[in-house]
Amino acid sequence: MLYWPCFLLMKFLDLIFFNTKFIGVDNIPKDTSFIFASNHISNLDPFIIGISRWRRYSYMAKDSLFKKKLVGWFFHNVGAFPIKRDKSDLRALREALKRLKAGCPLILFPEGTRGAGNREKKPQAGIGFLANKSNKPVLPVYIVGSDKALPNGAKWLRRHRITVTIGKPIHLSDKQTYPEISSFILKNIYALSPKL
């Protein structure tokens, strides 16, 4: 029951603060589940991607967010489920596959943590595993501006334009290893970055 009220609230906040520009929305499949794989520069990112289309999504979120009962309850009810970032979390990967096979698209961040700038871009192998085992399309996503709308450590939203670019579905080879698939996906994400 909480998902759609939060969806509408996020749409309202977006209208007031961000007026997000979505590019490539037509690339989103309408009748199948899929994986959104995005860069990650702000805590806003999953919520912004989540309003790209009127559809229910699932999210992977760091397990520390679920340790407080009320916060954990909230995240569970908006479609999130926990993943341990410091090691291979087979339980979370199985849950992700279950949701994808049930028809629910998944939003995740291959680098596993927030960061911007010229840091080393290193993907986790989990995205490669999920892409291979689910046999679902992977849509690369590149977000610009969310780190200004909600900077790290900020207590509230700021007015700033956000742009979300959604690429065409990536077709993957069964012959690739999970790390190779992950690297290929990450390369496609950053290929969407605006050329300055």
N, C-alpha and C positions, 0 to 999 in steps of 0.2 A: 504493500500500500504506500510505502514511503517513496518509491522510485519516481513515480510520475509527478507528485507535488514538488520534489527536488528538481526534477527536470524542468518544470515550468518556472520555478524560482531561478534556476540558472539561466534560462532564456531571458527572464526579466532583468537579472543583473547584467547579462551580456548587453542587452539593449541600452542600459544606462551607462555602463563603464567601458565596454570594449568594442561594441559594434563589430564583432568578429567577421572578417572576410574569409569565406570558405571557397577555396579554389579546387576544382576537380571533384565536386560532390557526385557528379554523374558516374564517377569510377566506382562508387560504392555499390556492391551487389544488393539487389532488392529481395532476392528469394533464397538466399543461402547464408550460412554463417561464414565468417572470415576473421582474419586477424589484422587489426590496426597495429602497425609497428612504428613508433614515433621517437623522435628526439625528445629530451626531457629537460626543461629549463625552469619549471615552476610547479608548485603544488596544484596550480590551476589546470594543468595540461589535461589530465584525464576527464575533468568536468567539461572543458571546452570541446574536446573531441567528442564527448558524449552527447553534445547537442547538435552535432553535424547533421543528423537526420532523426526524424521522429521514430526511434527504435530503441529497444532495450538492449543495453550492452553489459558485459561483465568486465571486471577490472582485476588485475593483479596488484596487490598493495603490500608494502613491507609489513611483516608480522608485528612489529612494535606498535603499529596503529591499532591493533586489536587487543592490547593488553588491558586497557581501561574498559570496563563493561559498557558504559554508555557510548563511548566512541566506537568500540567494536560493534555494538548493536547497530549503530548508524551505518557503518561501512558495509556490514552484511546486508542491510536492507536496501542499499542503493546498488547492490550487485557486485561488491568487491569481495575478494577472498584473500587470505594471507599467503605470503611466500617468504621463506627465509633467504636472505640475500647472501649470507656468508658461506653457503654450501649448497650442493645440489638438493633441491627439495622435490623429491619424487611425488610426495602427496599433493603438492600444489600443481605439479605438471599433470597428474592424473585428473585432478579437478578441472583444470583448464581443458583437457581433451574431452572430458564428460560434457562440459558446457558447450563446446564447439559442436560436438556430435548431436547435441540436443537442439541445435539451431540458434544458439545465442552467440553473436559476435563477441570477440575479445579485444580489449585494448591493453597493450603492454608496451614497455619501454626496454628495448634490447640492451641498453647500457646499464640498466638496473638501478640507476641513481640519477639525481639531478645534477646538472652541470652545464656551463656555457663557456664560450670562448674557445681558446686554442688548446684545450686539454686533449690528452690522448683519447682517441675514440675507439673503445674496446668493447665489443658485444659479449654478452653472456651466451653460452651454448644452448640454453634452454629454448630460445626462440627457434633455433635450428631444429631441435627435437620436436617442438610443437608443429612447426610447418611441415616437417617430414611425416610425422605420425598421423596428423589430422587430415592431411591431403586437402587443406582448405586454402583459398587464396590469401595471400599476404599483401596488404596495401600499405606502402610506405607513406609516412606522414611527416611533414616538417612544419614546426610551429615557430613563429616569430612574434615577439612582443609580450608574451605572457610573463616573462621574467621582469618586465617593467610594470605590468599590471598588478602582480603580486610578487615582489622581490623576496628573496630568502630572508626570513626573520620578520617580515612585515606583518602587522596585526590586522590590516584591513586592505581592501581593494583600492587601486588607484586608476584613474582614467587613462587608458592607453589603448591604442588600436592593436588588435591581435590579428594575425593572418595565419590561416591553416591551409597548407597545400597538401592535397591528397593525390598520390600518384596512381598509376594504373596497376592492376594486380600483377604480382610477380609470379612467374612460372618457374618452378624449381625442379632440379634433377635428383632422382633417387640415388644417383651415383655419388653425390656430394656428401661429405661428412657433416655432422651437425655444426662444428665450428666454421666450416666453409660456407654453409647456408647462412649462418648468423652474420658472417662478414659480408656476404653478398647483399643481404637485406640492409645492413647498416650503410653500405655503400650507396644503395638506392635511396635511403632516407636522406643522406647528405647531398645527393645529387639534386634534390629538390630545393636546396637552399638558394635564396636569391643571389644572383651574381652582381656584386657591387662594383 
